[in-house]
Amino acid sequence: MTPAPPTDAGRAADPAERYDVAVLGGTLAAGLLGAVLARQGVRVLLVGAEDDRRAPSGETTVPYTAEVFLLLAKRFDVPEIAAFGLFSDLPEEVRRTSGVKKSLGFLHHHAGRRHDPAESVQFNVPGEHAEWHPYRPEVDAHALRIAARHGAALVPRGVTLTDAEAGPDGGEVRASDGRTYRARYLVDCSGDASPLVRRAGGDDAEPRLTHRSVSYTAHLRGVTPFEDVVPPHRHPKATPWSEGTVHHLFDGGWLQLAHFGNHRAGENPLTSVTLSVDPEVAAELPDDPEKAFRSVVERYPDLARQFDTASPVRPWTAHVPTQRTAARTHGERWFALERSAARTDLFLSRDVTTAAELVHALAGPLITAVRRDDFAPEPFARVARFQEELGAWNDRLLAAARTACRDFRLWNAFSRVWLLWQILADLSLKRARLDCEQSGSWAPVERFELGGIWFHAPEGLRELVGRSLETIAQVREGRRDAATAAAAIFADLRRAPFVPPLYAFGDPAARVYHFTFPKRLRMLLWVKTKAPADFRRLLTRDNVTSVTSASSR
């Protein structure tokens, strides 16, 4: 097939046409997949779902997220997707409603006590990255517009999915306007109410996840920036917290904030707020979601002050429980992707990142199946196994994060391991992509059997992360105390030959990170003289010191 050229608008959905693929749901994942498939000549139908705007959605990114977006853009020739990885390249209507992310901030709290600035960590995002807080109503719509421009067909605005089923010859999709659409293959991104998952047995009675939580989500107006609650001089060297993603941590849970109007061109006064607590904590909270939120923040004096004047723009939503997994995620001529396959906490940018990773994993086999008219199950079973492995990896990280919230010393150690993994995953995926572009083979970015780190990474990284997560699991199980576990993790970081010394990841006192120009130069010197060979491949002068536009990368 020859990729179709972009058009100004998508085609109107036609019940008389038999599409190659129908994508159910109107979220970011659905739009990205629709854009990729349409650009590669696949006849695509997009049908929105009732849960598209009601279900909670991830609203933060990290540099690794940007690299996955760039991989999608380069591999499938959809340059607009590259802009999702660099805020300045996004259309004005997206930038003015979404926020910037200049840092990741973690602040620990104790009930009844003011926040101690010594119990905080801030990682400032290097200048060549432009991370952001996607305001999902506009961002999801933008992804659908990209798909439409490349030729995807969309049902009329306001029409949503009511039912779907698949069989040996393809599938049927029924919409709320009474029309029925046909396709050779169905991909379901519609969420908890997925009709294909329901027909295949529904959800597991017990989610196949270790982490458990109850979460409360809302967009609030009037949230006070935390630097106005605790004066900036009490956090030496830290940049304003509200210019990045803020994570308030406490024993039994966390509170994540993503400000949307935190830049000069921003016009959105709202803040995304997600409270996640252990089920044991939630059992003691009021049934009303807003009262539950207030009950938690009032335990911590500085949080109470931050939200004193805040009010929701629509009612709070409780997710009890937050976790779910589908009993089956694929079958004859159908695949349940992302939020239809599983749901868990929206934390550490994993929701947006995982959506892009899974779109990349499924798009290749799906394009091949359409072109060959061969929908044999094994390629899709392989993607389903990857989706499950990616979910298990994410689950281990979330379980470790929840345990680390008990004690700042443990969080201080865990956060360094998490950041190291993010940095090296970003660089490793970039190296793999560049290798693919040079060789013409995409095999280096299809090593899905490797699980959560699905490409070549520096030797020892997987083992270090694995040891750290196991150490934290021992704390969760009562076999180790937090202080000795943290000390063991820091010692491991100091010993690892692939951890750049200038990061000071092994130093508990180095709690504010700025990747300055002098540090970049020292990094280059370390790479040239002492770094392991497989690490040297990841860094060049250009990708350590330069800033490039997403459209030209």
PEWO-V255119 format. One record per residue. N is the residue number from 1. RES is the residue in one small letter. PSI is psi in whole degrees, -180 to 180 (NA if undefined). Layout:
N & RES & PSI
N & RES & PSI
//
This chain:
1 & m & 143
2 & t & 128
3 & p & 137
4 & a & 140
5 & p & 153
6 & p & 145
7 & t & 167
8 & d & -26
9 & a & 154
10 & g & 167
11 & r & 148
12 & a & 141
13 & a & 138
14 & d & 113
15 & p & -21
16 & a & -15
17 & e & 146
18 & r & 109
19 & y & 159
20 & d & -47
21 & v & 133
22 & a & 127
23 & v & 121
24 & l & 126
25 & g & 151
26 & g & 32
27 & t & -177
28 & l & -47
29 & a & -43
30 & a & -44
31 & g & -43
32 & l & -46
33 & l & -42
34 & g & -40
35 & a & -45
36 & v & -48
37 & l & -46
38 & a & -41
39 & r & -30
40 & q & 17
41 & g & 7
42 & v & 135
43 & r & 111
44 & v & 140
45 & l & 133
46 & l & 127
47 & v & 116
48 & g & 166
49 & a & 159
50 & e & -34
51 & d & -3
52 & d & -44
53 & r & -15
54 & r & -33
55 & a & 146
56 & p & 145
57 & s & 146
58 & g & 141
59 & e & 31
60 & t & 155
61 & t & 166
62 & v & 167
63 & p & -35
64 & y & -37
65 & t & -45
66 & a & -38
67 & e & -34
68 & v & -41
69 & f & -43
70 & l & -37
71 & l & -46
72 & l & -45
73 & a & -45
74 & k & -45
75 & r & -39
76 & f & 10
77 & d & 48
78 & v & 82
79 & p & -27
80 & e & -28
81 & i & -28
82 & a & -32
83 & a & -22
84 & f & -18
85 & g & -3
86 & l & 107
87 & f & -41
88 & s & -19
89 & d & -7
90 & l & 155
91 & p & 154
92 & e & -39
93 & e & -26
94 & v & -44
95 & r & -38
96 & r & -17
97 & t & -15
98 & s & 165
99 & g & 165
100 & v & 161
101 & k & 95
102 & k & -11
103 & s & 166
104 & l & 120
105 & g & 137
106 & f & 120
107 & l & 125
108 & h & 145
109 & h & 151
110 & h & 138
111 & a & 133
112 & g & 3
113 & r & 148
114 & r & 152
115 & h & 135
116 & d & 113
117 & p & -23
118 & a & -13
119 & e & 59
120 & s & 153
121 & v & 138
122 & q & 127
123 & f & 115
124 & n & 132
125 & v & 129
126 & p & 152
127 & g & -26
128 & e & -11
129 & h & 155
130 & a & 74
131 & e & 165
132 & w & 172
133 & h & 96
134 & p & 122
135 & y & 102
136 & r & -35
137 & p & -43
138 & e & -39
139 & v & -44
140 & d & -41
141 & a & -37
142 & h & -41
143 & a & -39
144 & l & -36
145 & r & -38
146 & i & -45
147 & a & -42
148 & a & -40
149 & r & -28
150 & h & 8
151 & g & 2
152 & a & 146
153 & a & 138
154 & l & 140
155 & v & 159
156 & p & 151
157 & r & 135
158 & g & -14
159 & v & 133
160 & t & 167
161 & l & 136
162 & t & -31
163 & d & 162
164 & a & 150
165 & e & 153
166 & a & 155
167 & g & -167
168 & p & -29
169 & d & 2
170 & g & -157
171 & g & 165
172 & e & 143
173 & v & 126
174 & r & 135
175 & a & 165
176 & s & -13
177 & d & 8
178 & g & -4
179 & r & 154
180 & t & 135
181 & y & 149
182 & r & 150
183 & a & 156
184 & r & -23
185 & y & 144
186 & l & 133
187 & v & 123
188 & d & 112
189 & c & 25
190 & s & -12
191 & g & -155
192 & d & -33
193 & a & 22
194 & s & 120
195 & p & -30
196 & l & -39
197 & v & -42
198 & r & -44
199 & r & -23
200 & a & 13
201 & g & -5
202 & g & -157
203 & d & 158
204 & d & 142
205 & a & -39
206 & e & 120
207 & p & 143
208 & r & 58
209 & l & 147
210 & t & -44
211 & h & 137
212 & r & 141
213 & s & 165
214 & v & 132
215 & s & 154
216 & y & 128
217 & t & 148
218 & a & 162
219 & h & 125
220 & l & 150
221 & r & 142
222 & g & 22
223 & v & 127
224 & t & 130
225 & p & 140
226 & f & -26
227 & e & -14
228 & d & -11
229 & v & -49
230 & v & 117
231 & p & 141
232 & p & -32
233 & h & -15
234 & r & -11
235 & h & 75
236 & p & 136
237 & k & -12
238 & a & 145
239 & t & 166
240 & p & 127
241 & w & -37
242 & s & -12
243 & e & 0
244 & g & -171
245 & t & 130
246 & v & 131
247 & h & 113
248 & h & 124
249 & l & 145
250 & f & 162
251 & d & 115
252 & g & 0
253 & g & -172
254 & w & 162
255 & l & 118
256 & q & 133
257 & l & 134
258 & a & 110
259 & h & 136
260 & f & -23
261 & g & 33
262 & n & 32
263 & h & 167
264 & r & -39
265 & a & 1
266 & g & 135
267 & e & 7
268 & n & 113
269 & p & 5
270 & l & 160
271 & t & 129
272 & s & 128
273 & v & 125
274 & t & 118
275 & l & 127
276 & s & 127
277 & v & 157
278 & d & 148
279 & p & -33
280 & e & -37
281 & v & -44
282 & a & -32
283 & a & -23
284 & e & -1
285 & l & 159
286 & p & 154
287 & d & -33
288 & d & 124
289 & p & -41
290 & e & -39
291 & k & -35
292 & a & -45
293 & f & -47
294 & r & -37
295 & s & -36
296 & v & -52
297 & v & -28
298 & e & -12
299 & r & -18
300 & y & 110
301 & p & -44
302 & d & -31
303 & l & -40
304 & a & -41
305 & r & -40
306 & q & -34
307 & f & 13
308 & d & -40
309 & t & 11
310 & a & 146
311 & s & 145
312 & p & 146
313 & v & -14
314 & r & 162
315 & p & 146
316 & w & 149
317 & t & 132
318 & a & 143
319 & h & 102
320 & v & 108
321 & p & 168
322 & t & -38
323 & q & 141
324 & r & 151
325 & t & 141
326 & a & 141
327 & a & -38
328 & r & 141
329 & t & 1
330 & h & 160
331 & g & -161
332 & e & 110
333 & r & 25
334 & w & 156
335 & f & 131
336 & a & 116
337 & l & 144
338 & e & -117
339 & r & -17
340 & s & -28
341 & a & -33
342 & a & 161
343 & r & 141
344 & t & -165
345 & d & 145
346 & l & 94
347 & f & 144
348 & l & 34
349 & s & 18
350 & r & -27
351 & d & -54
352 & v & -43
353 & t & -49
354 & t & -38
355 & a & -47
356 & a & -40
357 & e & -43
358 & l & -36
359 & v & -44
360 & h & -43
361 & a & -39
362 & l & -32
363 & a & -44
364 & g & -57
365 & p & -34
366 & l & -42
367 & i & -43
368 & t & -43
369 & a & -42
370 & v & -45
371 & r & -34
372 & r & -6
373 & d & 45
374 & d & 104
375 & f & 38
376 & a & 145
377 & p & -26
378 & e & -45
379 & p & -35
380 & f & -32
381 & a & -37
382 & r & -42
383 & v & -38
384 & a & -40
385 & r & -40
386 & f & -43
387 & q & -41
388 & e & -40
389 & e & -40
390 & l & -40
391 & g & -39
392 & a & -39
393 & w & -47
394 & n & -38
395 & d & -41
396 & r & -41
397 & l & -44
398 & l & -42
399 & a & -41
400 & a & -41
401 & a & -43
402 & r & -42
403 & t & -42
404 & a & -24
405 & c & -17
406 & r & -32
407 & d & 125
408 & f & -34
409 & r & -40
410 & l & -40
411 & w & -41
412 & n & -41
413 & a & -48
414 & f & -42
415 & s & -32
416 & r & -42
417 & v & -44
418 & w & -45
419 & l & -40
420 & l & -46
421 & w & -44
422 & q & -46
423 & i & -49
424 & l & -30
425 & a & -42
426 & d & -51
427 & l & -38
428 & s & -42
429 & l & -38
430 & k & -44
431 & r & -42
432 & a & -42
433 & r & -45
434 & l & -39
435 & d & -41
436 & c & -45
437 & e & -35
438 & q & -37
439 & s & -22
440 & g & -1
441 & s & 134
442 & w & 11
443 & a & -39
444 & p & -18
445 & v & 23
446 & e & 30
447 & r & 59
448 & f & -21
449 & e & -15
450 & l & -8
451 & g & -134
452 & g & -33
453 & i & 89
454 & w & 36
455 & f & 170
456 & h & 130
457 & a & 162
458 & p & 138
459 & e & 130
460 & g & -17
461 & l & -49
462 & r & -41
463 & e & -41
464 & l & -47
465 & v & -44
466 & g & -43
467 & r & -41
468 & s & -44
469 & l & -36
470 & e & -40
471 & t & -43
472 & i & -35
473 & a & -35
474 & q & -34
475 & v & -45
476 & r & -36
477 & e & 1
478 & g & 15
479 & r & -1
480 & r & 149
481 & d & 158
482 & a & -40
483 & a & -47
484 & t & -32
485 & a & -44
486 & a & -43
487 & a & -39
488 & a & -40
489 & i & -45
490 & f & -39
491 & a & -39
492 & d & -41
493 & l & -37
494 & r & -30
495 & r & -27
496 & a & 123
497 & p & -19
498 & f & 4
499 & v & 112
500 & p & 127
501 & p & -31
502 & l & -19
503 & y & -26
504 & a & 36
505 & f & -24
506 & g & 4
507 & d & 109
508 & p & -24
509 & a & -15
510 & a & 87
511 & r & -6
512 & v & 122
513 & y & 123
514 & h & 122
515 & f & 80
516 & t & 169
517 & f & -45
518 & p & -37
519 & k & -35
520 & r & -42
521 & l & -41
522 & r & -34
523 & m & -44
524 & l & -40
525 & l & -44
526 & w & -42
527 & v & -42
528 & k & -26
529 & t & -36
530 & k & -19
531 & a & 147
532 & p & 154
533 & a & -42
534 & d & -15
535 & f & -34
536 & r & -30
537 & r & -23
538 & l & -21
539 & l & 131
540 & t & 170
541 & r & -41
542 & d & -48
543 & n & -1
544 & v & -31
545 & t & -17
546 & s & 159
547 & v & 127
548 & t & 152
549 & s & 145
550 & a & -32
551 & s & -18
552 & s & -3
553 & r & NA
//
